[in-house]
Amino acid sequence: MTQKPQTTARRAATKKPATEAAPKRTRKKATTAKAGSGKSGGGSGGKTARTKRLVVVESPAKARTIGKYLGPGFTVKASVGHIKDLPKSRMGVDVDDGFAPEYVVLRDKRKVISELKSAAKAAEEVFLAPDPDREGEAIAWHIAEVLGKDAKAIVRVTFNEITKTAVLKALEHPGTIDIDRVNAQQTRRILDRMM
């Protein structure tokens, strides 16, 4: 289950998340991912298999490589980094409401989001695989928030190397978004904006 992050370190230490979490989605048991010969890098492929799965990574280069590992049955897309941030034209932090951030979709990511939503609607499962750090966790959280009802099941997967073995192992052992790591990224971003 993904949760909305805390808006301050104080809330993180004393309260539950600042806003209500998105409803938990049930998912079928993950099937062992097997590499195929079809092309699915960068979002193509996945049309010949019965079960479709969407994998979302940060970079297009990673998407192409992982697509080659996974083959038919998988669509691999790239978010190309963050899809949301604080607005450029104003502070975007409500200092009177616990420093609540106001996130907006980045203008150059509207097409990316549209493509992700379309791919999520066609997928049985969505594997969020941005980098395994606080920025990647925040990216995964924002993607999950944007996809919302467009995805049947959303899970988080992480790997520290882009090898076939590491990717397949990660897909076999999906988890959830680490809300503490999301809160850490959000706190850093708010402090950056206020300085």
Rosetta blueprint (number, residue, H / E / L):
1 M L
2 T L
3 Q L
4 K L
5 P L
6 Q L
7 T L
8 T L
9 A H
10 R H
11 R H
12 A H
13 A H
14 T H
15 K L
16 K L
17 P L
18 A L
19 T L
20 E L
21 A L
22 A L
23 P L
24 K L
25 R L
26 T L
27 R L
28 K L
29 K L
30 A L
31 T L
32 T L
33 A L
34 K L
35 A L
36 G L
37 S L
38 G L
39 K L
40 S L
41 G H
42 G H
43 G H
44 S L
45 G L
46 G L
47 K L
48 T L
49 A L
50 R L
51 T L
52 K L
53 R E
54 L E
55 V E
56 V E
57 V E
58 E L
59 S L
60 P H
61 A H
62 K H
63 A H
64 R H
65 T H
66 I H
67 G H
68 K H
69 Y H
70 L H
71 G L
72 P L
73 G L
74 F E
75 T E
76 V E
77 K E
78 A E
79 S L
80 V L
81 G L
82 H L
83 I L
84 K E
85 D E
86 L L
87 P L
88 K L
89 S L
90 R L
91 M L
92 G L
93 V E
94 D E
95 V L
96 D L
97 D L
98 G L
99 F L
100 A E
101 P E
102 E L
103 Y L
104 V E
105 V E
106 L L
107 R H
108 D H
109 K H
110 R H
111 K H
112 V H
113 I H
114 S H
115 E H
116 L H
117 K H
118 S H
119 A H
120 A H
121 K H
122 A L
123 A L
124 E L
125 E E
126 V E
127 F E
128 L E
129 A L
130 P L
131 D L
132 P L
133 D L
134 R H
135 E H
136 G H
137 E H
138 A H
139 I H
140 A H
141 W H
142 H H
143 I H
144 A H
145 E H
146 V H
147 L H
148 G H
149 K H
150 D H
151 A L
152 K L
153 A L
154 I E
155 V E
156 R E
157 V L
158 T L
159 F L
160 N L
161 E L
162 I L
163 T L
164 K H
165 T H
166 A H
167 V H
168 L H
169 K H
170 A H
171 L H
172 E H
173 H L
174 P L
175 G E
176 T L
177 I L
178 D L
179 I H
180 D H
181 R H
182 V H
183 N H
184 A H
185 Q H
186 Q H
187 T H
188 R H
189 R H
190 I H
191 L H
192 D H
193 R H
194 M H
195 M L
